[in-house]
Amino acid sequence: MLSSEKKLEFFEKYGKSAVDTGSSEAQVAMFSFRISALTDHLKTNKKDFSTQRALITLVGKRRSLLDYLKKKDINRYRAIIKDLNLRR
């Protein structure tokens, strides 16, 4: 699902460097990728409640990181929202 190469790609594109795993933008991008994968999984497996709970948890984590970015630096928030095509 999320290989090491894919993670490295997210960190290079959205983080400050390839080893910057802690930037909020890179984490939001990884969460968005995982959310889309879990959403596709749940479309075919409607009764997979543990995956549904994991999806809700990921959405909450992404929302809290986006709220943090919005509070700290509105320009970075707008850039990541535009880049990932997220809507509020």
Helices and strands as residue ranges (DSSP letters): H 4-14, H 24-44, H 49-72, H 74-84
